[in-house]
Amino acid sequence: MAELLSEQQQENLKFFYDKLDELLTNPLYKHKYALIQNKTIQGFYDTFENAITEAVSKYQPYDYIIQHIISNAEVSGFLYSAYAPA
């Protein structure tokens, strides 16, 4: 899977997993969607649709990731997959 991600996306994903335990301790963030760009959380959203709408309006493709803030024990199922051809 990592080979499908840009270097920037891989760095953002590592940043997210480094912060995940901290995010899960705050009930305001748990189960939200985090928009991450440049190893910085740019916002929290109630739905994936709101997060992707914001991301597409502000950032270039491959410059960001959106992650669901849930624990490894929780299963959210497969929600979305998006691919932007180069």
Biotite code that builds the C-alpha atoms (Angstrom):
import biotite.structure as struc

atoms = struc.array([
    struc.Atom([0.000, 0.000, 0.000], chain_id="A", res_id=1, res_name="MET", atom_name="CA", element="C"),
    struc.Atom([2.799, 2.437, 0.870], chain_id="A", res_id=2, res_name="ALA", atom_name="CA", element="C"),
    struc.Atom([4.077, 2.307, -2.698], chain_id="A", res_id=3, res_name="GLU", atom_name="CA", element="C"),
    struc.Atom([0.769, 3.830, -3.822], chain_id="A", res_id=4, res_name="LEU", atom_name="CA", element="C"),
    struc.Atom([1.319, 6.873, -1.622], chain_id="A", res_id=5, res_name="LEU", atom_name="CA", element="C"),
    struc.Atom([3.476, 9.860, -2.469], chain_id="A", res_id=6, res_name="SER", atom_name="CA", element="C"),
    struc.Atom([6.381, 10.644, -0.158], chain_id="A", res_id=7, res_name="GLU", atom_name="CA", element="C"),
    struc.Atom([4.365, 13.543, 1.284], chain_id="A", res_id=8, res_name="GLN", atom_name="CA", element="C"),
    struc.Atom([1.388, 11.273, 1.948], chain_id="A", res_id=9, res_name="GLN", atom_name="CA", element="C"),
    struc.Atom([3.627, 8.689, 3.640], chain_id="A", res_id=10, res_name="GLN", atom_name="CA", element="C"),
    struc.Atom([5.063, 11.397, 5.917], chain_id="A", res_id=11, res_name="GLU", atom_name="CA", element="C"),
    struc.Atom([1.546, 12.640, 6.724], chain_id="A", res_id=12, res_name="ASN", atom_name="CA", element="C"),
    struc.Atom([0.403, 9.086, 7.489], chain_id="A", res_id=13, res_name="LEU", atom_name="CA", element="C"),
    struc.Atom([3.337, 8.503, 9.853], chain_id="A", res_id=14, res_name="LYS", atom_name="CA", element="C"),
    struc.Atom([2.541, 11.826, 11.552], chain_id="A", res_id=15, res_name="PHE", atom_name="CA", element="C"),
    struc.Atom([-1.080, 10.724, 11.988], chain_id="A", res_id=16, res_name="PHE", atom_name="CA", element="C"),
    struc.Atom([-0.193, 7.378, 13.559], chain_id="A", res_id=17, res_name="TYR", atom_name="CA", element="C"),
    struc.Atom([2.317, 9.085, 15.863], chain_id="A", res_id=18, res_name="ASP", atom_name="CA", element="C"),
    struc.Atom([-0.527, 11.363, 17.083], chain_id="A", res_id=19, res_name="LYS", atom_name="CA", element="C"),
    struc.Atom([-3.351, 8.796, 17.089], chain_id="A", res_id=20, res_name="LEU", atom_name="CA", element="C"),
    struc.Atom([-3.184, 7.792, 20.773], chain_id="A", res_id=21, res_name="ASP", atom_name="CA", element="C"),
    struc.Atom([-3.229, 11.454, 21.790], chain_id="A", res_id=22, res_name="GLU", atom_name="CA", element="C"),
    struc.Atom([-6.189, 12.182, 19.506], chain_id="A", res_id=23, res_name="LEU", atom_name="CA", element="C"),
    struc.Atom([-8.151, 9.199, 20.818], chain_id="A", res_id=24, res_name="LEU", atom_name="CA", element="C"),
    struc.Atom([-7.950, 10.506, 24.388], chain_id="A", res_id=25, res_name="THR", atom_name="CA", element="C"),
    struc.Atom([-9.899, 13.623, 23.429], chain_id="A", res_id=26, res_name="ASN", atom_name="CA", element="C"),
    struc.Atom([-13.635, 12.938, 22.954], chain_id="A", res_id=27, res_name="PRO", atom_name="CA", element="C"),
    struc.Atom([-13.898, 15.991, 20.680], chain_id="A", res_id=28, res_name="LEU", atom_name="CA", element="C"),
    struc.Atom([-11.715, 14.281, 18.058], chain_id="A", res_id=29, res_name="TYR", atom_name="CA", element="C"),
    struc.Atom([-12.618, 10.607, 18.394], chain_id="A", res_id=30, res_name="LYS", atom_name="CA", element="C"),
    struc.Atom([-14.600, 9.356, 15.375], chain_id="A", res_id=31, res_name="HIS", atom_name="CA", element="C"),
    struc.Atom([-13.910, 12.557, 13.410], chain_id="A", res_id=32, res_name="LYS", atom_name="CA", element="C"),
    struc.Atom([-11.944, 12.773, 10.179], chain_id="A", res_id=33, res_name="TYR", atom_name="CA", element="C"),
    struc.Atom([-8.589, 14.555, 10.317], chain_id="A", res_id=34, res_name="ALA", atom_name="CA", element="C"),
    struc.Atom([-7.318, 16.475, 7.293], chain_id="A", res_id=35, res_name="LEU", atom_name="CA", element="C"),
    struc.Atom([-3.526, 16.350, 7.387], chain_id="A", res_id=36, res_name="ILE", atom_name="CA", element="C"),
    struc.Atom([-1.204, 18.375, 5.179], chain_id="A", res_id=37, res_name="GLN", atom_name="CA", element="C"),
    struc.Atom([2.511, 19.090, 5.733], chain_id="A", res_id=38, res_name="ASN", atom_name="CA", element="C"),
    struc.Atom([2.511, 16.945, 8.889], chain_id="A", res_id=39, res_name="LYS", atom_name="CA", element="C"),
    struc.Atom([-0.041, 19.306, 10.423], chain_id="A", res_id=40, res_name="THR", atom_name="CA", element="C"),
    struc.Atom([-3.678, 18.662, 11.228], chain_id="A", res_id=41, res_name="ILE", atom_name="CA", element="C"),
    struc.Atom([-5.529, 21.279, 9.222], chain_id="A", res_id=42, res_name="GLN", atom_name="CA", element="C"),
    struc.Atom([-8.968, 20.452, 10.602], chain_id="A", res_id=43, res_name="GLY", atom_name="CA", element="C"),
    struc.Atom([-11.393, 17.923, 12.035], chain_id="A", res_id=44, res_name="PHE", atom_name="CA", element="C"),
    struc.Atom([-14.625, 17.026, 10.251], chain_id="A", res_id=45, res_name="TYR", atom_name="CA", element="C"),
    struc.Atom([-17.741, 15.060, 11.136], chain_id="A", res_id=46, res_name="ASP", atom_name="CA", element="C"),
    struc.Atom([-17.873, 13.349, 7.731], chain_id="A", res_id=47, res_name="THR", atom_name="CA", element="C"),
    struc.Atom([-15.433, 12.206, 5.087], chain_id="A", res_id=48, res_name="PHE", atom_name="CA", element="C"),
    struc.Atom([-17.372, 14.244, 2.538], chain_id="A", res_id=49, res_name="GLU", atom_name="CA", element="C"),
    struc.Atom([-16.794, 17.478, 4.472], chain_id="A", res_id=50, res_name="ASN", atom_name="CA", element="C"),
    struc.Atom([-13.089, 16.694, 4.861], chain_id="A", res_id=51, res_name="ALA", atom_name="CA", element="C"),
    struc.Atom([-12.535, 15.886, 1.178], chain_id="A", res_id=52, res_name="ILE", atom_name="CA", element="C"),
    struc.Atom([-14.496, 18.944, 0.047], chain_id="A", res_id=53, res_name="THR", atom_name="CA", element="C"),
    struc.Atom([-12.246, 21.151, 2.164], chain_id="A", res_id=54, res_name="GLU", atom_name="CA", element="C"),
    struc.Atom([-9.080, 19.372, 1.032], chain_id="A", res_id=55, res_name="ALA", atom_name="CA", element="C"),
    struc.Atom([-9.860, 19.584, -2.673], chain_id="A", res_id=56, res_name="VAL", atom_name="CA", element="C"),
    struc.Atom([-10.672, 23.290, -2.403], chain_id="A", res_id=57, res_name="SER", atom_name="CA", element="C"),
    struc.Atom([-7.367, 24.138, -0.681], chain_id="A", res_id=58, res_name="LYS", atom_name="CA", element="C"),
    struc.Atom([-4.634, 21.653, -1.616], chain_id="A", res_id=59, res_name="TYR", atom_name="CA", element="C"),
    struc.Atom([-3.057, 19.955, -4.593], chain_id="A", res_id=60, res_name="GLN", atom_name="CA", element="C"),
    struc.Atom([-3.636, 16.226, -5.120], chain_id="A", res_id=61, res_name="PRO", atom_name="CA", element="C"),
    struc.Atom([-1.183, 14.032, -3.178], chain_id="A", res_id=62, res_name="TYR", atom_name="CA", element="C"),
    struc.Atom([-0.372, 16.870, -0.709], chain_id="A", res_id=63, res_name="ASP", atom_name="CA", element="C"),
    struc.Atom([-2.783, 15.691, 1.979], chain_id="A", res_id=64, res_name="TYR", atom_name="CA", element="C"),
    struc.Atom([-4.438, 12.693, 3.581], chain_id="A", res_id=65, res_name="ILE", atom_name="CA", element="C"),
    struc.Atom([-7.708, 12.237, 5.428], chain_id="A", res_id=66, res_name="ILE", atom_name="CA", element="C"),
    struc.Atom([-7.793, 9.759, 8.297], chain_id="A", res_id=67, res_name="GLN", atom_name="CA", element="C"),
    struc.Atom([-10.644, 8.504, 10.454], chain_id="A", res_id=68, res_name="HIS", atom_name="CA", element="C"),
    struc.Atom([-9.775, 8.870, 14.139], chain_id="A", res_id=69, res_name="ILE", atom_name="CA", element="C"),
    struc.Atom([-10.631, 5.446, 15.523], chain_id="A", res_id=70, res_name="ILE", atom_name="CA", element="C"),
    struc.Atom([-8.709, 2.887, 17.547], chain_id="A", res_id=71, res_name="SER", atom_name="CA", element="C"),
    struc.Atom([-7.235, -0.231, 16.010], chain_id="A", res_id=72, res_name="ASN", atom_name="CA", element="C"),
    struc.Atom([-9.851, -2.256, 17.899], chain_id="A", res_id=73, res_name="ALA", atom_name="CA", element="C"),
    struc.Atom([-12.699, -0.485, 16.115], chain_id="A", res_id=74, res_name="GLU", atom_name="CA", element="C"),
    struc.Atom([-13.735, -1.493, 12.640], chain_id="A", res_id=75, res_name="VAL", atom_name="CA", element="C"),
    struc.Atom([-15.163, 1.158, 10.364], chain_id="A", res_id=76, res_name="SER", atom_name="CA", element="C"),
    struc.Atom([-15.240, -0.963, 7.237], chain_id="A", res_id=77, res_name="GLY", atom_name="CA", element="C"),
    struc.Atom([-14.116, 0.207, 3.851], chain_id="A", res_id=78, res_name="PHE", atom_name="CA", element="C"),
    struc.Atom([-15.533, 3.673, 3.259], chain_id="A", res_id=79, res_name="LEU", atom_name="CA", element="C"),
    struc.Atom([-13.985, 5.307, 0.232], chain_id="A", res_id=80, res_name="TYR", atom_name="CA", element="C"),
    struc.Atom([-11.176, 5.026, -2.201], chain_id="A", res_id=81, res_name="SER", atom_name="CA", element="C"),
    struc.Atom([-10.048, 7.817, -4.440], chain_id="A", res_id=82, res_name="ALA", atom_name="CA", element="C"),
    struc.Atom([-7.370, 7.810, -7.097], chain_id="A", res_id=83, res_name="TYR", atom_name="CA", element="C"),
    struc.Atom([-6.232, 10.832, -9.037], chain_id="A", res_id=84, res_name="ALA", atom_name="CA", element="C"),
    struc.Atom([-4.227, 9.888, -12.133], chain_id="A", res_id=85, res_name="PRO", atom_name="CA", element="C"),
    struc.Atom([-0.897, 11.660, -12.466], chain_id="A", res_id=86, res_name="ALA", atom_name="CA", element="C"),
])
